[in-house]
Amino acid sequence: MAQHTFNLSLTDELSAFVDRETGPGTAWSTRSEYLRSLIREKMERAEAAALRSAVIEGFADAAAGRVQEYDGDLKSLMNAVRDDQDV
């Protein structure tokens, strides 16, 4: 996995906050670890929001009668989709 570096300008207040959240006795050793963690958390929230929207859309379709009967093996289909996402 390639790593990219960029500079980030913070106000004194934000810099002090990051300093309090990092270092000995905290969950993050460095500012970089802390910021990467925040970015990953934001990505996870975005993915969860997209999934939530898709589920709500599916329920709305079902409530409106927009459904199709499926007579296949749903478990195998779900496994195939999951396996494709692992690539």
The first five atom37 places (N, CA, C, CB, O) and aatype in JSON, in Angstrom:
{
  "aatype": [12, 0, 5, 8, 16, 13, 2, 10, 15, 10, 16, 3, 6, 10, 15, 0, 13, 19, 3, 1, 6, 16, 7, 14, 7, 16, 0, 17, 15, 16, 1, 15, 6, 18, 10, 1, 15, 10, 9, 1, 6, 11, 12, 6, 1, 0, 6, 0, 0, 0, 10, 1, 15, 0, 19, 9, 6, 7, 13, 0, 3, 0, 0, 0, 7, 1, 19, 5, 6, 18, 3, 7, 3, 10, 11, 15, 10, 12, 2, 0, 19, 1, 3, 3, 5, 3, 19],
  "atom_mask": [
    [1, 1, 1, 1, 1],
    [1, 1, 1, 1, 1],
    [1, 1, 1, 1, 1],
    [1, 1, 1, 1, 1],
    [1, 1, 1, 1, 1],
    [1, 1, 1, 1, 1],
    [1, 1, 1, 1, 1],
    [1, 1, 1, 1, 1],
    [1, 1, 1, 1, 1],
    [1, 1, 1, 1, 1],
    [1, 1, 1, 1, 1],
    [1, 1, 1, 1, 1],
    [1, 1, 1, 1, 1],
    [1, 1, 1, 1, 1],
    [1, 1, 1, 1, 1],
    [1, 1, 1, 1, 1],
    [1, 1, 1, 1, 1],
    [1, 1, 1, 1, 1],
    [1, 1, 1, 1, 1],
    [1, 1, 1, 1, 1],
    [1, 1, 1, 1, 1],
    [1, 1, 1, 1, 1],
    [1, 1, 1, 0, 1],
    [1, 1, 1, 1, 1],
    [1, 1, 1, 0, 1],
    [1, 1, 1, 1, 1],
    [1, 1, 1, 1, 1],
    [1, 1, 1, 1, 1],
    [1, 1, 1, 1, 1],
    [1, 1, 1, 1, 1],
    [1, 1, 1, 1, 1],
    [1, 1, 1, 1, 1],
    [1, 1, 1, 1, 1],
    [1, 1, 1, 1, 1],
    [1, 1, 1, 1, 1],
    [1, 1, 1, 1, 1],
    [1, 1, 1, 1, 1],
    [1, 1, 1, 1, 1],
    [1, 1, 1, 1, 1],
    [1, 1, 1, 1, 1],
    [1, 1, 1, 1, 1],
    [1, 1, 1, 1, 1],
    [1, 1, 1, 1, 1],
    [1, 1, 1, 1, 1],
    [1, 1, 1, 1, 1],
    [1, 1, 1, 1, 1],
    [1, 1, 1, 1, 1],
    [1, 1, 1, 1, 1],
    [1, 1, 1, 1, 1],
    [1, 1, 1, 1, 1],
    [1, 1, 1, 1, 1],
    [1, 1, 1, 1, 1],
    [1, 1, 1, 1, 1],
    [1, 1, 1, 1, 1],
    [1, 1, 1, 1, 1],
    [1, 1, 1, 1, 1],
    [1, 1, 1, 1, 1],
    [1, 1, 1, 0, 1],
    [1, 1, 1, 1, 1],
    [1, 1, 1, 1, 1],
    [1, 1, 1, 1, 1],
    [1, 1, 1, 1, 1],
    [1, 1, 1, 1, 1],
    [1, 1, 1, 1, 1],
    [1, 1, 1, 0, 1],
    [1, 1, 1, 1, 1],
    [1, 1, 1, 1, 1],
    [1, 1, 1, 1, 1],
    [1, 1, 1, 1, 1],
    [1, 1, 1, 1, 1],
    [1, 1, 1, 1, 1],
    [1, 1, 1, 0, 1],
    [1, 1, 1, 1, 1],
    [1, 1, 1, 1, 1],
    [1, 1, 1, 1, 1],
    [1, 1, 1, 1, 1],
    [1, 1, 1, 1, 1],
    [1, 1, 1, 1, 1],
    [1, 1, 1, 1, 1],
    [1, 1, 1, 1, 1],
    [1, 1, 1, 1, 1],
    [1, 1, 1, 1, 1],
    [1, 1, 1, 1, 1],
    [1, 1, 1, 1, 1],
    [1, 1, 1, 1, 1],
    [1, 1, 1, 1, 1],
    [1, 1, 1, 1, 1]
  ],
  "atom_positions": [
    [[0.85, -1.17, 0.0], [0.0, 0.0, 0.0], [0.9, 1.24, 0.0], [-0.97, -0.01, 1.22], [1.75, 1.4, 0.87]],
    [[0.7, 2.09, -0.98], [1.49, 3.32, -1.06], [1.06, 4.28, 0.03], [1.34, 3.97, -2.44], [-0.12, 4.36, 0.39]],
    [[2.01, 5.0, 0.55], [1.71, 6.02, 1.55], [1.98, 7.38, 0.95], [2.54, 5.81, 2.85], [2.96, 7.58, 0.24]],
    [[1.1, 8.3, 1.24], [1.23, 9.66, 0.75], [1.36, 10.6, 1.95], [0.02, 10.06, -0.15], [0.75, 10.37, 2.99]],
    [[2.15, 11.61, 1.79], [2.37, 12.58, 2.85], [1.78, 13.91, 2.45], [3.88, 12.72, 3.16], [1.85, 14.31, 1.28]],
    [[1.18, 14.61, 3.4], [0.74, 15.97, 3.14], [0.87, 16.78, 4.42], [-0.71, 16.0, 2.61], [0.85, 16.23, 5.53]],
    [[1.0, 18.06, 4.25], [1.11, 18.97, 5.39], [-0.27, 19.45, 5.78], [2.03, 20.16, 5.07], [-1.15, 19.6, 4.93]],
    [[-0.45, 19.7, 7.05], [-1.74, 20.13, 7.55], [-1.52, 21.32, 8.48], [-2.47, 18.99, 8.28], [-0.76, 21.23, 9.44]],
    [[-2.17, 22.41, 8.19], [-2.07, 23.6, 9.05], [-3.22, 23.58, 10.05], [-2.09, 24.91, 8.2], [-4.38, 23.41, 9.67]],
    [[-2.89, 23.76, 11.32], [-3.89, 23.78, 12.38], [-3.78, 25.08, 13.17], [-3.73, 22.56, 13.32], [-2.7, 25.66, 13.29]],
    [[-4.9, 25.52, 13.68], [-4.86, 26.66, 14.6], [-4.18, 26.21, 15.89], [-6.31, 27.21, 14.89], [-4.02, 25.01, 16.12]],
    [[-3.78, 27.15, 16.72], [-3.16, 26.8, 18.0], [-4.1, 25.95, 18.85], [-2.77, 28.08, 18.77], [-3.67, 25.0, 19.51]],
    [[-5.37, 26.28, 18.81], [-6.36, 25.54, 19.59], [-6.47, 24.09, 19.12], [-7.74, 26.23, 19.49], [-6.47, 23.16, 19.94]],
    [[-6.55, 23.89, 17.81], [-6.64, 22.52, 17.28], [-5.35, 21.75, 17.52], [-6.95, 22.55, 15.79], [-5.38, 20.56, 17.85]],
    [[-4.22, 22.41, 17.36], [-2.94, 21.75, 17.6], [-2.82, 21.3, 19.06], [-1.78, 22.69, 17.24], [-2.37, 20.19, 19.33]],
    [[-3.23, 22.15, 19.98], [-3.18, 21.8, 21.4], [-4.1, 20.62, 21.69], [-3.58, 23.01, 22.27], [-3.76, 19.74, 22.48]],
    [[-5.27, 20.6, 21.06], [-6.2, 19.49, 21.25], [-5.58, 18.18, 20.78], [-7.52, 19.75, 20.51], [-5.62, 17.18, 21.48]],
    [[-5.0, 18.19, 19.58], [-4.36, 16.98, 19.04], [-3.23, 16.54, 19.96], [-3.84, 17.23, 17.61], [-3.06, 15.35, 20.2]],
    [[-2.46, 17.49, 20.46], [-1.37, 17.15, 21.39], [-1.89, 16.47, 22.65], [-0.59, 18.42, 21.77], [-1.27, 15.53, 23.16]],
    [[-3.04, 16.93, 23.15], [-3.63, 16.3, 24.36], [-4.14, 14.88, 24.07], [-4.78, 17.16, 24.9], [-4.17, 14.04, 24.96]],
    [[-4.52, 14.63, 22.83], [-5.09, 13.34, 22.44], [-4.02, 12.32, 22.05], [-6.05, 13.52, 21.3], [-4.34, 11.14, 21.85]],
    [[-2.77, 12.74, 21.93], [-1.71, 11.85, 21.45], [-0.56, 11.8, 22.45], [-1.21, 12.3, 20.08], [-0.43, 12.66, 23.32]],
    [[0.25, 10.78, 22.29], [1.45, 10.66, 23.12], [1.26, 9.66, 24.25], [0.0, 0.0, 0.0], [0.3, 8.9, 24.26]],
    [[2.19, 9.65, 25.18], [2.15, 8.68, 26.28], [0.83, 8.77, 27.07], [3.33, 8.92, 27.23], [0.33, 9.85, 27.38]],
    [[0.29, 7.6, 27.37], [-0.95, 7.54, 28.15], [-2.21, 7.72, 27.33], [0.0, 0.0, 0.0], [-3.31, 7.79, 27.88]],
    [[-2.08, 7.78, 26.01], [-3.25, 7.92, 25.14], [-3.33, 6.72, 24.2], [-3.2, 9.25, 24.34], [-2.45, 5.86, 24.2]],
    [[-4.38, 6.68, 23.42], [-4.56, 5.57, 22.48], [-3.7, 5.72, 21.23], [-6.02, 5.46, 22.07], [-3.51, 4.76, 20.49]],
    [[-3.17, 6.92, 20.99], [-2.4, 7.18, 19.77], [-1.02, 7.69, 20.13], [-3.13, 8.19, 18.87], [-0.89, 8.64, 20.92]],
    [[0.0, 7.09, 19.57], [1.38, 7.48, 19.85], [1.77, 8.78, 19.15], [2.33, 6.38, 19.43], [2.53, 9.58, 19.68]],
    [[1.22, 8.97, 17.96], [1.62, 10.12, 17.17], [0.4, 10.87, 16.64], [2.52, 9.68, 16.01], [-0.71, 10.35, 16.62]],
    [[0.65, 12.08, 16.21], [-0.41, 12.88, 15.58], [-0.92, 12.17, 14.33], [0.11, 14.3, 15.23], [-2.12, 12.17, 14.05]],
    [[0.0, 11.57, 13.56], [-0.4, 10.89, 12.33], [-1.35, 9.74, 12.62], [0.83, 10.37, 11.59], [-2.35, 9.58, 11.92]],
    [[-1.05, 8.94, 13.65], [-1.95, 7.83, 14.01], [-3.33, 8.37, 14.37], [-1.36, 7.03, 15.19], [-4.35, 7.81, 13.98]],
    [[-3.35, 9.45, 15.13], [-4.61, 10.04, 15.56], [-5.42, 10.51, 14.35], [-4.35, 11.22, 16.52], [-6.61, 10.22, 14.25]],
    [[-4.79, 11.24, 13.44], [-5.5, 11.74, 12.27], [-5.96, 10.62, 11.35], [-4.62, 12.71, 11.5], [-7.06, 10.67, 10.81]],
    [[-5.12, 9.6, 11.17], [-5.55, 8.44, 10.36], [-6.77, 7.77, 10.99], [-4.39, 7.41, 10.22], [-7.69, 7.35, 10.28]],
    [[-6.78, 7.67, 12.31], [-7.91, 7.07, 13.01], [-9.18, 7.89, 12.78], [-7.61, 6.97, 14.51], [-10.25, 7.32, 12.55]],
    [[-9.07, 9.2, 12.84], [-10.24, 10.05, 12.59], [-10.75, 9.89, 11.16], [-9.89, 11.52, 12.86], [-11.95, 9.85, 10.93]],
    [[-9.83, 9.8, 10.21], [-10.23, 9.63, 8.81], [-10.92, 8.29, 8.61], [-9.01, 9.75, 7.88], [-11.94, 8.2, 7.93]],
    [[-10.35, 7.23, 9.2], [-10.99, 5.9, 9.1], [-12.38, 5.91, 9.71], [-10.12, 4.81, 9.79], [-13.32, 5.34, 9.16]],
    [[-12.52, 6.57, 10.86], [-13.82, 6.66, 11.53], [-14.83, 7.37, 10.64], [-13.68, 7.4, 12.88], [-15.98, 6.94, 10.53]],
    [[-14.41, 8.45, 10.0], [-15.29, 9.19, 9.1], [-15.68, 8.31, 7.9], [-14.6, 10.48, 8.61], [-16.84, 8.33, 7.48]],
    [[-14.74, 7.55, 7.37], [-15.03, 6.64, 6.25], [-16.06, 5.6, 6.68], [-13.74, 5.96, 5.76], [-16.98, 5.3, 5.92]],
    [[-15.89, 5.04, 7.87], [-16.83, 4.03, 8.36], [-18.22, 4.61, 8.53], [-16.34, 3.44, 9.68], [-19.21, 3.96, 8.21]],
    [[-18.31, 5.85, 9.04], [-19.62, 6.5, 9.2], [-20.27, 6.73, 7.84], [-19.48, 7.83, 9.95], [-21.48, 6.55, 7.7]],
    [[-19.48, 7.12, 6.85], [-20.02, 7.34, 5.5], [-20.53, 6.03, 4.9], [-18.95, 7.97, 4.58], [-21.6, 5.99, 4.29]],
    [[-19.76, 4.96, 5.08], [-20.19, 3.64, 4.58], [-21.46, 3.18, 5.28], [-19.07, 2.6, 4.76], [-22.35, 2.62, 4.64]],
    [[-21.54, 3.4, 6.58], [-22.73, 3.01, 7.34], [-23.94, 3.81, 6.89], [-22.49, 3.19, 8.85], [-25.04, 3.27, 6.79]],
    [[-23.74, 5.1, 6.62], [-24.85, 5.94, 6.16], [-25.35, 5.48, 4.8], [-24.42, 7.42, 6.09], [-26.56, 5.45, 4.55]],
    [[-24.42, 5.11, 3.91], [-24.82, 4.61, 2.59], [-25.59, 3.3, 2.72], [-23.58, 4.41, 1.7], [-26.59, 3.09, 2.03]],
    [[-25.12, 2.42, 3.59], [-25.81, 1.15, 3.8], [-27.2, 1.39, 4.39], [-24.99, 0.24, 4.73], [-28.18, 0.77, 3.97]],
    [[-27.29, 2.28, 5.37], [-28.57, 2.61, 5.99], [-29.54, 3.15, 4.94], [-28.37, 3.66, 7.13], [-30.72, 2.79, 4.94]],
    [[-29.05, 4.01, 4.04], [-29.91, 4.56, 2.98], [-30.41, 3.45, 2.05], [-29.15, 5.62, 2.17], [-31.57, 3.45, 1.64]],
    [[-29.52, 2.52, 1.72], [-29.91, 1.41, 0.84], [-30.97, 0.53, 1.51], [-28.68, 0.57, 0.47], [-31.91, 0.08, 0.86]],
    [[-30.81, 0.29, 2.8], [-31.79, -0.53, 3.52], [-33.14, 0.19, 3.57], [-31.3, -0.84, 4.97], [-34.18, -0.42, 3.35]],
    [[-33.12, 1.48, 3.85], [-34.37, 2.25, 3.89], [-35.03, 2.25, 2.51], [-34.1, 3.71, 4.35], [-36.25, 2.12, 2.41]],
    [[-34.22, 2.4, 1.46], [-34.76, 2.35, 0.1], [-35.39, 0.99, -0.18], [-33.66, 2.66, -0.93], [-36.45, 0.91, -0.8]],
    [[-34.75, -0.08, 0.28], [-35.3, -1.42, 0.1], [-36.62, -1.6, 0.82], [0.0, 0.0, 0.0], [-37.56, -2.18, 0.28]],
    [[-36.69, -1.11, 2.06], [-37.95, -1.2, 2.8], [-39.04, -0.38, 2.12], [-37.75, -0.72, 4.24], [-40.2, -0.8, 2.07]],
    [[-38.68, 0.78, 1.6], [-39.66, 1.61, 0.9], [-40.17, 0.9, -0.35], [-39.06, 2.99, 0.52], [-41.36, 0.92, -0.63]],
    [[-39.27, 0.27, -1.09], [-39.69, -0.5, -2.26], [-40.63, -1.62, -1.86], [-38.46, -1.07, -2.99], [-41.66, -1.83, -2.5]],
    [[-40.28, -2.34, -0.81], [-41.14, -3.44, -0.36], [-42.51, -2.93, 0.07], [-40.48, -4.22, 0.79], [-43.53, -3.52, -0.26]],
    [[-42.52, -1.82, 0.81], [-43.79, -1.25, 1.27], [-44.66, -0.78, 0.11], [-43.53, -0.08, 2.23], [-45.88, -0.8, 0.19]],
    [[-44.01, -0.36, -0.98], [-44.75, 0.11, -2.15], [-45.1, -1.04, -3.11], [-43.94, 1.16, -2.89], [-45.71, -0.82, -4.16]],
    [[-44.7, -2.26, -2.73], [-45.03, -3.41, -3.56], [-44.04, -3.65, -4.7], [0.0, 0.0, 0.0], [-44.29, -4.48, -5.56]],
    [[-42.93, -2.93, -4.71], [-41.92, -3.13, -5.75], [-40.96, -4.23, -5.3], [-41.14, -1.79, -6.05], [-39.87, -3.96, -4.81]],
    [[-41.41, -5.46, -5.48], [-40.62, -6.62, -5.06], [-40.54, -7.63, -6.18], [-41.21, -7.26, -3.79], [-41.39, -7.66, -7.08]],
    [[-39.52, -8.46, -6.12], [-39.39, -9.57, -7.06], [-39.17, -10.82, -6.24], [-38.23, -9.34, -8.08], [-38.42, -10.83, -5.26]],
    [[-39.82, -11.87, -6.65], [-39.64, -13.14, -5.97], [-38.27, -13.7, -6.32], [-40.75, -14.15, -6.35], [-37.85, -13.65, -7.47]],
    [[-37.58, -14.22, -5.34], [-36.26, -14.81, -5.54], [-36.32, -16.25, -5.06], [-35.14, -14.0, -4.79], [-36.61, -16.5, -3.89]],
    [[-36.04, -17.18, -5.95], [-36.13, -18.58, -5.56], [-34.76, -19.26, -5.56], [-37.07, -19.33, -6.49], [-34.67, -20.49, -5.56]],
    [[-33.71, -18.46, -5.56], [-32.35, -19.01, -5.55], [-31.85, -19.23, -4.13], [0.0, 0.0, 0.0], [-32.61, -19.17, -3.16]],
    [[-30.58, -19.48, -4.03], [-29.93, -19.71, -2.74], [-29.35, -18.39, -2.24], [-28.81, -20.81, -2.86], [-28.25, -18.0, -2.64]],
    [[-30.08, -17.72, -1.38], [-29.67, -16.4, -0.9], [-28.36, -16.45, -0.14], [-30.75, -15.82, -0.02], [-27.55, -15.53, -0.26]],
    [[-28.13, -17.5, 0.62], [-26.89, -17.61, 1.38], [-25.67, -17.66, 0.44], [-26.93, -18.87, 2.27], [-24.67, -16.99, 0.69]],
    [[-25.77, -18.44, -0.63], [-24.67, -18.52, -1.6], [-24.46, -17.17, -2.29], [-24.95, -19.6, -2.66], [-23.33, -16.76, -2.51]],
    [[-25.55, -16.49, -2.62], [-25.45, -15.18, -3.25], [-24.76, -14.19, -2.31], [-26.86, -14.67, -3.64], [-23.88, -13.45, -2.74]],
    [[-25.14, -14.18, -1.05], [-24.53, -13.27, -0.07], [-23.04, -13.58, 0.1], [-25.24, -13.38, 1.3], [-22.23, -12.66, 0.2]],
    [[-22.68, -14.86, 0.13], [-21.27, -15.25, 0.24], [-20.48, -14.79, -0.98], [-21.13, -16.77, 0.41], [-19.35, -14.32, -0.84]],
    [[-21.06, -14.92, -2.16], [-20.38, -14.49, -3.38], [-20.15, -12.99, -3.39], [-21.18, -14.91, -4.62], [-19.09, -12.52, -3.79]],
    [[-21.14, -12.24, -2.95], [-21.01, -10.78, -2.88], [-19.93, -10.42, -1.86], [-22.36, -10.11, -2.5], [-19.09, -9.56, -2.13]],
    [[-19.94, -11.06, -0.72], [-18.95, -10.78, 0.33], [-17.54, -11.11, -0.18], [-19.27, -11.59, 1.62], [-16.6, -10.35, 0.05]],
    [[-17.39, -12.25, -0.86], [-16.09, -12.65, -1.38], [-15.59, -11.65, -2.42], [-16.18, -14.05, -2.0], [-14.39, -11.36, -2.46]],
    [[-16.46, -11.13, -3.25], [-16.06, -10.12, -4.24], [-15.59, -8.84, -3.57], [-17.23, -9.81, -5.19], [-14.7, -8.17, -4.09]],
    [[-16.17, -8.48, -2.44], [-15.8, -7.26, -1.74], [-14.46, -7.41, -1.03], [-16.87, -6.88, -0.75], [-13.81, -6.41, -0.73]],
    [[-14.05, -8.63, -0.74], [-12.77, -8.86, -0.05], [-11.58, -8.67, -0.97], [-12.74, -10.25, 0.54], [-10.45, -8.56, -0.5]],
    [[-11.82, -8.64, -2.27], [-10.72, -8.54, -3.23], [-10.09, -7.18, -3.2], [-11.19, -8.85, -4.63], [-9.14, -6.92, -3.95]]
  ]
}
